[in-house]
Amino acid sequence: MDLILASLVVAAYASAWVLGWWRWQYSKTATDGLYATSDEVVPGHRLNVGFNGLVLIGLIAQSAFLIVTTQMDLAQSMFPSGWFVWGNLGAWLLVAGLVLQLNHRRMHVFGLFVLPVALVFFGLAYFAHRPGPDEQAATPMLWRWLHAGSLVVGSLAAVVAFSAGVLYMMQSNRLKQKRPSLGSAIPSLEKLQLLGERGLLFATLAVGLGWMSGILMNLVAQAGQPIVVWSHPVVWTASLLFGWLLAATAFGLLYEPARYGRKVAYLTIATGLFLAIELFVVWMTGHGVGGRVG
């Protein structure tokens, strides 16, 4: 049952992305509410309904997947944890946020960024090792959830900021080259700038909370042994990510010109790249699957 639901999630999200890309390509040639191709004319509202329906189907299927797998784990006296929980939660929150914006057509373009990231998170969660009770880290669950949950929220905020930065650069370049604006296809430059700023700020606060809670967990670990050795790559890459976020946010707050124009976009895009590197290191080193990492 879980395999069927997982396949439905992937199929729905992937199909929604394809439909969203199709709509994005032809939205620039929309005339009188129609999207035109060389062979046929497709009413724009049908593309919108199809995109919205697929996103909703995927979110419902993922919700059912989480319920079914959680029940299966609890039946075996296991509590879901590690990458399985946080990858699924990250994907679910990203798509849920997209669903809340489905009534705003200009926000649909974020699906081109959100859906691939959601698929990556879901895939990592599905294939991740699911630790048993004897593999849980020797720290209170509250601290583990605070650490991992904060990092997930920070990652989602960084994804939104990165998406806004890329869209800002695309629209800005078109205007700079005196090419036609993308118009109603994407939010205005002012809206994208605001999303980038807020996303960067929330990412800094959430990642900072996750970083500090991780440091504290390591310091107070039982038996005097750190959960993760201090020289481990995940420690210093996470520290570099938080340091970058802190510097970028402080730069924007203290230097007013950095809050406007392409500077914000550059900062958010760089943040997205830093985040991708950090997640790759976390996944490859097995951090977050339970137990001590040395």
C-alpha positions as CSV (number, residue, x, y, z in Angstrom):
1,M,0.0,0.0,0.0
2,D,2.8,2.4,0.9
3,L,4.5,1.7,-2.5
4,I,1.3,2.5,-4.4
5,L,0.8,5.8,-2.5
6,A,4.4,6.7,-2.9
7,S,4.2,6.1,-6.7
8,L,1.0,8.2,-6.8
9,V,2.8,11.1,-5.0
10,V,5.7,11.0,-7.4
11,A,3.4,10.8,-10.5
12,A,1.2,13.6,-9.3
13,Y,4.0,16.0,-8.4
14,A,6.0,15.2,-11.6
15,S,3.0,15.6,-13.8
16,A,2.1,18.9,-12.1
17,W,5.6,20.2,-12.8
18,V,5.4,19.3,-16.5
19,L,2.0,21.0,-16.8
20,G,3.3,24.0,-14.9
21,W,6.3,24.2,-17.2
22,W,4.0,24.0,-20.3
23,R,1.8,26.8,-18.9
24,W,4.9,28.9,-18.1
25,Q,6.3,28.5,-21.6
26,Y,3.1,29.6,-23.3
27,S,1.9,32.2,-20.8
28,K,4.1,34.8,-22.5
29,T,2.0,34.3,-25.7
30,A,-1.4,34.3,-24.0
31,T,-4.1,36.1,-25.9
32,D,-7.6,36.7,-24.6
33,G,-7.2,34.1,-21.9
34,L,-5.9,31.4,-24.3
35,Y,-2.6,29.6,-24.4
36,A,-1.6,28.9,-28.0
37,T,0.6,26.2,-29.5
38,S,1.4,25.5,-33.1
39,D,-1.2,22.8,-33.4
40,E,-4.0,23.7,-31.0
41,V,-5.4,26.3,-28.7
42,V,-5.8,25.2,-25.1
43,P,-8.0,27.3,-22.8
44,G,-5.8,28.7,-20.0
45,H,-8.3,27.8,-17.3
46,R,-7.9,24.1,-18.2
47,L,-4.2,24.3,-17.6
48,N,-4.8,26.0,-14.3
49,V,-7.4,23.4,-13.2
50,G,-5.1,20.6,-14.3
51,F,-2.1,22.0,-12.4
52,N,-4.2,22.7,-9.3
53,G,-5.8,19.2,-9.4
54,L,-2.5,17.4,-9.7
55,V,-0.9,19.3,-6.8
56,L,-3.9,18.6,-4.6
57,I,-3.9,14.9,-5.5
58,G,-0.2,14.6,-4.7
59,L,-0.6,16.4,-1.4
60,I,-3.6,14.1,-0.4
61,A,-1.6,11.0,-1.5
62,Q,1.4,12.1,0.6
63,S,-0.8,12.7,3.6
64,A,-2.3,9.2,3.2
65,F,1.3,7.8,2.8
66,L,2.4,9.4,6.1
67,I,-0.6,8.1,7.9
68,V,-0.2,4.5,6.6
69,T,3.5,4.3,7.2
70,T,3.2,5.8,10.7
71,Q,0.6,3.2,11.6
72,M,2.8,0.5,10.2
73,D,5.8,1.7,12.3
74,L,3.7,2.1,15.5
75,A,2.4,-1.4,15.0
76,Q,6.0,-2.6,15.2
77,S,6.7,-0.5,18.3
78,M,8.7,2.0,16.2
79,F,8.3,5.7,16.2
80,P,9.1,7.4,12.9
81,S,12.2,9.5,13.0
82,G,15.3,10.6,11.1
83,W,15.3,11.5,7.4
84,F,12.0,9.6,6.9
85,V,10.1,12.1,9.1
86,W,11.9,15.3,8.2
87,G,12.2,14.7,4.5
88,N,8.5,13.9,4.3
89,L,7.6,16.9,6.4
90,G,9.7,19.2,4.3
91,A,8.1,18.0,1.1
92,W,4.6,18.2,2.6
93,L,5.1,21.7,3.9
94,L,6.5,23.0,0.6
95,V,3.5,21.6,-1.4
96,A,1.0,22.7,1.3
97,G,2.4,26.2,1.0
98,L,2.0,26.0,-2.8
99,V,-1.6,24.9,-2.4
100,L,-2.4,27.9,-0.2
101,Q,-1.3,30.1,-3.1
102,L,-3.2,28.3,-5.9
103,N,-5.8,31.1,-6.0
104,H,-3.0,33.6,-6.9
105,R,-2.0,32.8,-10.5
106,R,1.2,34.8,-10.3
107,M,2.4,32.5,-7.5
108,H,2.0,29.4,-9.6
109,V,5.4,29.8,-11.1
110,F,6.9,28.9,-7.7
111,G,5.7,25.4,-8.4
112,L,8.5,25.0,-10.9
113,F,11.0,25.3,-8.0
114,V,9.0,23.9,-5.1
115,L,7.8,20.6,-6.8
116,P,11.3,19.3,-7.8
117,V,12.6,20.1,-4.3
118,A,9.6,18.3,-2.8
119,L,10.3,15.3,-5.0
120,V,13.9,15.2,-3.8
121,F,12.9,15.5,-0.2
122,F,10.3,12.8,-0.6
123,G,12.7,10.5,-2.4
124,L,15.4,10.9,0.2
125,A,12.8,10.2,2.9
126,Y,11.4,7.1,1.2
127,F,14.8,5.5,0.6
128,A,16.4,6.6,3.9
129,H,17.3,4.2,6.7
130,R,14.6,4.2,9.3
131,P,16.3,3.7,12.7
132,G,14.8,1.4,15.3
133,P,14.4,2.2,19.0
134,D,17.9,1.0,19.9
135,E,19.4,3.4,17.3
136,Q,17.9,6.6,18.6
137,A,20.4,9.2,19.7
138,A,20.9,9.4,23.4
139,T,19.2,12.8,23.8
140,P,15.7,13.8,24.7
141,M,13.2,13.7,21.8
142,L,12.3,17.3,22.4
143,W,15.9,18.5,21.6
144,R,16.1,16.3,18.5
145,W,12.8,17.6,17.2
146,L,13.8,21.2,17.9
147,H,17.1,20.7,16.1
148,A,15.8,18.9,13.1
149,G,12.6,20.9,12.8
150,S,14.4,24.2,12.9
151,L,16.7,23.1,10.1
152,V,13.8,21.9,8.0
153,V,12.0,25.2,8.4
154,G,15.2,27.1,7.6
155,S,15.7,25.0,4.5
156,L,12.1,25.7,3.3
157,A,12.6,29.4,3.8
158,A,15.9,29.2,1.9
159,V,14.1,27.4,-1.0
160,V,11.5,30.2,-1.2
161,A,14.2,32.9,-1.1
162,F,16.2,31.1,-3.8
163,S,13.2,30.8,-6.0
164,A,12.3,34.5,-5.6
165,G,15.9,35.4,-6.4
166,V,16.0,33.4,-9.6
167,L,12.7,34.8,-10.8
168,Y,13.8,38.3,-9.9
169,M,17.0,37.9,-12.0
170,M,15.0,36.5,-14.9
171,Q,12.5,39.4,-14.9
172,S,15.2,42.0,-14.3
173,N,17.3,40.8,-17.1
174,R,14.4,40.9,-19.5
175,L,13.6,44.4,-18.6
176,K,17.3,45.4,-18.8
177,Q,17.5,44.0,-22.3
178,K,14.3,45.8,-23.2
179,R,12.5,42.5,-23.9
180,P,8.8,42.1,-23.1
181,S,8.0,41.7,-19.4
182,L,6.7,38.3,-18.2
183,G,3.7,40.2,-17.0
184,S,1.1,38.2,-15.1
185,A,3.3,35.1,-15.4
186,I,5.2,35.9,-12.2
187,P,4.9,38.3,-9.2
188,S,6.2,41.8,-9.5
189,L,9.8,42.7,-8.9
190,E,8.8,44.4,-5.6
191,K,7.0,41.2,-4.4
192,L,9.9,39.0,-5.4
193,Q,12.3,41.3,-3.5
194,L,10.1,41.1,-0.4
195,L,9.9,37.4,-0.6
196,G,13.6,37.1,-0.9
197,E,14.3,39.3,2.0
198,R,11.8,37.6,4.3
199,G,12.9,34.1,3.2
200,L,16.5,35.0,4.0
201,L,15.6,36.4,7.4
202,F,13.5,33.3,8.4
203,A,16.2,31.0,7.1
204,T,18.8,32.7,9.3
205,L,16.6,32.6,12.4
206,A,15.5,28.9,11.9
207,V,19.0,27.6,10.9
208,G,20.5,29.5,13.8
209,L,18.1,27.8,16.2
210,G,18.9,24.4,14.7
211,W,22.6,25.1,14.8
212,M,22.6,26.2,18.4
213,S,20.4,23.3,19.6
214,G,22.7,20.9,17.8
215,I,25.7,22.4,19.5
216,L,24.0,22.2,22.9
217,M,23.0,18.6,22.3
218,N,26.6,17.7,21.6
219,L,27.8,19.5,24.7
220,V,25.4,17.8,27.1
221,A,25.5,14.3,25.4
222,Q,25.3,11.4,27.8
223,A,28.5,9.6,28.8
224,G,30.5,12.6,27.8
225,Q,30.6,11.4,24.2
226,P,29.4,13.9,21.5
227,I,26.6,12.7,19.2
228,V,28.7,14.0,16.3
229,V,32.5,14.5,16.7
230,W,33.4,18.2,16.4
231,S,35.6,17.6,13.4
232,H,32.9,15.9,11.4
233,P,32.1,17.6,8.0
234,V,28.4,18.1,9.0
235,V,29.5,20.3,11.9
236,W,31.7,22.7,10.1
237,T,29.6,22.9,6.9
238,A,26.5,23.7,9.1
239,S,28.6,26.3,10.9
240,L,29.7,27.8,7.5
241,L,26.0,27.9,6.3
242,F,24.9,29.6,9.5
243,G,27.8,32.0,9.3
244,W,26.9,32.9,5.7
245,L,23.2,33.4,6.6
246,L,24.1,35.6,9.5
247,A,26.5,37.7,7.4
248,A,24.1,38.0,4.5
249,T,21.2,39.1,6.8
250,A,23.4,41.5,8.8
251,F,24.7,43.0,5.5
252,G,21.1,43.6,4.4
253,L,20.0,45.1,7.7
254,L,23.0,47.4,8.2
255,Y,23.7,48.4,4.5
256,E,20.4,49.8,3.2
257,P,21.3,49.6,-0.6
258,A,21.7,45.9,-0.2
259,R,18.0,45.6,0.5
260,Y,17.1,46.7,-3.0
261,G,17.5,45.4,-6.5
262,R,19.7,42.6,-7.7
263,K,21.8,42.5,-4.5
264,V,19.1,40.7,-2.6
265,A,18.7,38.2,-5.5
266,Y,22.4,37.4,-5.5
267,L,22.4,36.8,-1.7
268,T,19.3,34.5,-1.9
269,I,20.7,32.5,-4.9
270,A,24.0,32.0,-3.1
271,T,22.1,30.9,0.0
272,G,20.3,28.2,-2.0
273,L,23.6,26.9,-3.3
274,F,25.1,26.8,0.2
275,L,22.0,24.9,1.4
276,A,22.3,22.3,-1.4
277,I,25.9,21.6,-0.4
278,E,25.0,21.3,3.3
279,L,22.1,18.9,2.6
280,F,24.4,16.8,0.3
281,V,26.9,16.5,3.1
282,V,24.3,15.6,5.7
283,W,22.9,12.9,3.5
284,M,26.2,11.4,2.4
285,T,27.5,11.3,6.0
286,G,24.4,9.6,7.3
287,H,23.7,12.4,9.8
288,G,20.2,12.3,11.2
289,V,19.5,8.6,11.0
290,G,20.0,8.0,14.7
291,G,22.9,7.0,16.9
292,R,26.3,8.6,17.2
293,V,28.2,9.8,14.2
294,G,32.0,9.7,14.4
